[in-house]
Amino acid sequence: QWGVPPAQLVWVQAQALADRLWATEQILQAAPAGAVLAWIPADALRPHALWAVAGYWAVILSFIGAVHWGRVIAAPLDDPFGSLWLLWAVVPSLLGWFAMLLPLAAAIPLLLLGFAMAWEGDRRAVGAGLLPGWYGHMRTRLTLIVCTSLTAILPLTF
């Protein structure tokens, strides 16, 4: 019982998988419970799990652009490329947002492209002395982790 009185438990017995998925979704959306335990086959949850991973990486991609906002704020007012960096800073967010509008099999490659483009932009900024060298090393490692993760789940989307 784990310290929960049986009177506080709600047991939903749905035989059909579609009914179990629907009941679980309704409980999660309404949020009347502190925890939900559902017996659902892994294949039924795969699309939801893949979308959750893709959504997470889309959010992370949007944060990457924020680094350039900070760089421009810290730059001298007469920085001739300040407005270009601000324009570039929104590109990762837009790519991540657009990726979430596509089918999953197209979203993952677009996220991969977004991370590759962001890494290249950061690499150039580090090379020009606009961002510190440690940041470039960290971004390379993290981009490899992200791209490996996205590449690993890509076959699961078909």
N, C-alpha and C positions, 0 to 999 in steps of 0.2 A: 504494500500500500504506500510505502515511502512517506508516511505521515499525512497522507491525504485521506480524509474521511470518505468512505464509499458514497455517501449522499452527495458529495461534490463532484463525482465523476459522471460524465455523460458518455454512454456507450452507443455508438452509431453502428448498426450492422447493415451494411449495404453489400449485397452479393455481387452486383455488376461493377466492374472496374470504373466505368463512367460515373456511376452513382457515388462510389467512394471518392473519386477525384473531385466531383462537384461538392460533396459534403465537406471535404477537407478544405477546398478553396473558400467556401462560404464561411467556415469557422475562422480561417486565417484572415479573411477580409473584415469580418465583423469584430475580430479581436476580443471575444468575450472570455477567452481562456488564457491562462498563463503558459500552457504547453499543449501541444497537439501530438498525439501518437497515431500514425496512420500506417496501415499495412498496404503498401502499394508496390507493385513490381517495379524494379529499376528501369525497365524499358519505358514505362509510362512517365517516369520522372525525368528521363534523359533530356527531352527538349527544354524543360524548365531549368534544369541544372546548367545546360549549355548557355541558355539565355542569361542566366545569372552571372556566369563567368564572363560572357561577352559584355554585359552591362557594367560589371566591375571594371574591366579593362577600358571601356569607353569613358568611365568617370576618371580613371587614372590618366588617360590620354588628355582629357581636358585640363587636369591639373598641371600637366607638363608645360602648357602654354603660359601658365601663370608666372613661371620663372622669368619670362621675358617682360612681363609687366613690371615685375620688381626691378629688373635690370634697367628698364627705361626710367623708372621713378628715381633710381639712384644715379642716373647719368646726368651729365651737365645739360642745362637747358638748350644749349646750341648744338646738341648731337644731331648731325645731319640725317642720320638713319633712324632716329627715334620713332617717327611715325611708321616707318616700314616694319620695325620690330613689333610695334603694337598691332599692326595688321597681321603679321605672322603669328602673334600670340593667340589670336582667335581661331586660327586654322585647325589646330588639334581638337579644340572643342567642337567645331563644326563638323569635322570628320567623324568624331565619336558619336555625335548626335545623329548624323545622317546614317551611319552604320546601323544604329538601332532601329531605323525605319525599313531596312532591307531584310530580305530573308536571311536566315542565319548563315547559310552557305556563302552568301555574298558579304555579309557583315564581317565575318572573320578575316577574309583577305583585305577588306578595306581598313580594318583595325591594324592589321600587319603593316599595310602601306603607311598609315598614319604614324605608327611608332617608328618606322624606318625614316620617314620624312622628318619627324621631330628630332630623332637622333642625329640626322645629318645636319639639321639647323643648329643644334647644340654643339656638334663637333666643330662647325665653322665658327661659332661664337667663341668657343674655347680657343681655337687656333688664332683668332683675331685679338685675343686677350680681353674679350668682353665678359667672359665667365671664367671662374677659376678652374685650374687644371684638375683639381680633385673632383669637381662636378662632372667633368668630361669622363673621367675614369668610372665614376659611380653610374653615370647614365649608360655607358657602354655595357657594364655588367647587368644592370637592371633591364635594359632593352633586350639583351640576350635571353634573360629569364622570361620576359613577357612574350617575346617572339617564339620561343620554344614552347611555352604553354599554349599559345594560340595555334601554332602549327600542330601540336599534339591533339588538340580537340577538333581540328578541321575535318579529319576523316569521319568523325562521329556525326557530322552535320548532314551527311548524304544518306 
